[in-house]
Amino acid sequence: MDFQQIKSQILELASADQSIDALWLYGSHAKGNSGENSDVDLAVLFSADEADLLARRLRPELLALEWCEKLRLAEGKLSILDMQTAAIPLSMGVLQTGQLLLNKSPNHEFRVSRSIMSKWEIDYEYHYKHMD
């Protein structure tokens, strides 16, 4: 299966999943420099917070395993990042270089994206500028 077919099927899965508000493609496929063995890097904005810490931590990995099975991809061929729990530099990288493939809740996506950008400016850019 080629990447465009995989991408199309991923969009179908994400569109049908009520727990997903937004989906980004990032990494080599988004940048256009993927190779034959490149995995597919996705970032997800879940519609609701998960109260249980372990469940929150495992949620993107379990989704990746589920989608790999449904798409008949090798385990590890799909990587999923939770935009709300990922490290700010990684989430900011998704916003800067990724492709927003699906946005079922523009208000939620806007709030989370702005929160990430704000944390980036306050916690990272400010401190990098003032490290001298």
BELFEN-V994452 format. One line per field, one symbol per residue. psi: psi as a letter, one per 20 degrees, with the letter a starting at -180 (. if undefined). burial: b if it has 16 or more other C-alpha atoms within 10 Angstrom, else e. Layout:
BEGIN
psi->???
burial->???
END
This chain:
BEGIN
psi->prhhgggghghgghhioiiphqpqprbhhhijkqahjqropqpqoqhqqohpgghghighghgggghgghilqqpiippppohiiqqghghhhghhirpohpninhggggggghgghghggghfgghhhki.
burial->eeeeeeeeebeeebbeeeebbbbbbbbbbbeeeeeeeebbbbbbbbbeeeeeeeeeeebbbebbbebbeeeeeeeeebbbbbbbeeebeebbebbeebbbebbbeeebbeeebeebbeebeeeeeeeeeeee
END
